[in-house]
Amino acid sequence: MDNSVTTYRNIVINLLESYANMPSGNPTSNELEEQLILDTQRDHYQILTIGWENGRRVYYPVFHVDIRDGKIWVQEDATDFDLVGELERCGVAKSDIVLAFQAPQKRPFTGYAVA
């Protein structure tokens, strides 16, 4: 296994576990749950918020990160946690981070990898 993929996998898992272990911003809601999903075989990593709030179904990704071709693809970051900044602080080069939530034609202007 490629060393950088193993390193990146550990970094992503540690960051998502850190976020998942933070106290909830809404302690009164016991019908919402954040689920940490770690697929280390296929390198898909997510935190989902699921449950019910005010009689409505809640299901949305908080984070979705994939590792593809030796790069970290940030598919979704619906927080102010600054996942990308944390990846950089952990030693991941900008050239190994793809902002997948940006349109492919805009990625060359982000300062990060295009694919």
C-alpha positions in Angstrom: 0.0 0.0 0.0 1.2 3.5 -0.9 2.6 5.2 2.2 1.0 8.6 1.4 -2.5 6.9 1.1 -2.0 5.3 4.5 -0.9 8.6 6.0 -3.7 10.5 4.4 -6.2 7.9 5.5 -5.0 8.2 9.1 -5.2 12.0 8.9 -8.7 12.1 7.5 -9.9 9.5 10.1 -8.3 11.5 13.0 -9.8 14.8 11.9 -13.3 13.4 11.4 -13.2 11.5 14.7 -12.1 14.8 16.4 -15.0 16.6 14.8 -17.5 13.8 15.7 -16.3 13.9 19.4 -16.9 17.7 19.7 -19.9 18.6 21.9 -23.1 19.1 19.8 -24.1 22.7 19.1 -27.7 21.7 19.8 -27.8 19.7 23.0 -31.6 19.9 23.3 -32.2 17.8 20.2 -32.1 14.1 21.0 -33.7 13.2 17.7 -30.7 14.2 15.6 -27.6 12.0 15.4 -24.3 12.5 13.7 -22.9 9.2 12.2 -19.3 8.8 11.5 -18.9 6.5 8.4 -15.4 5.2 7.7 -14.9 2.9 4.6 -11.2 2.2 4.7 -11.5 -0.4 2.0 -12.8 2.0 -0.6 -11.5 5.2 1.0 -14.8 7.0 1.5 -15.3 8.9 4.8 -18.4 10.8 5.9 -20.2 12.4 8.8 -23.9 12.4 8.3 -26.6 14.2 10.4 -29.7 12.1 10.5 -33.0 12.0 12.4 -36.0 14.2 12.9 -36.4 17.9 13.7 -39.7 19.7 14.2 -41.5 16.8 12.5 -39.3 16.8 9.4 -36.7 14.2 8.3 -33.1 15.4 8.5 -30.5 13.7 6.4 -27.5 15.5 5.1 -23.7 15.1 4.8 -21.7 17.3 7.1 -18.4 16.0 5.7 -17.7 13.7 2.8 -14.0 13.0 1.9 -12.6 10.4 -0.5 -9.0 9.4 -1.2 -8.5 8.8 -4.9 -5.2 8.4 -6.9 -3.2 9.5 -3.9 -5.1 12.7 -3.3 -7.7 13.8 -0.8 -11.0 14.8 -2.5 -13.1 17.0 -0.2 -16.6 16.4 -1.6 -18.5 18.3 1.1 -17.7 20.5 4.1 -20.9 22.0 5.5 -19.3 23.5 8.6 -17.0 26.2 9.7 -14.5 23.6 11.0 -12.1 24.4 8.1 -11.3 20.8 7.2 -9.1 21.9 4.4 -7.0 24.1 6.7 -6.7 21.3 9.2 -5.5 18.9 6.4 -2.8 21.4 5.5 -1.8 21.8 9.2 -1.5 18.0 9.4 1.0 18.2 6.5 -1.1 17.5 3.4 0.2 19.5 0.5 -2.2 21.8 -1.4 -1.3 19.8 -4.5 -2.8 16.7 -2.9 -6.1 18.3 -1.9 -8.9 18.5 -4.5 -11.9 20.8 -3.7 -14.4 18.5 -5.4 -17.3 20.7 -4.4 -15.9 23.3 -6.8 -16.7 23.0 -10.5 -13.8 21.4 -12.4 -13.3 24.6 -14.5 -12.9 26.7 -11.3 -10.4 24.4 -9.6 -7.3 25.8 -11.3 -8.0 29.1 -9.6 -8.3 27.7 -6.0 -4.6 27.1 -5.3 -5.4 23.4 -4.8 -5.2 20.3 -7.0 -7.5 20.2 -10.0 -7.9 16.4 -9.9 
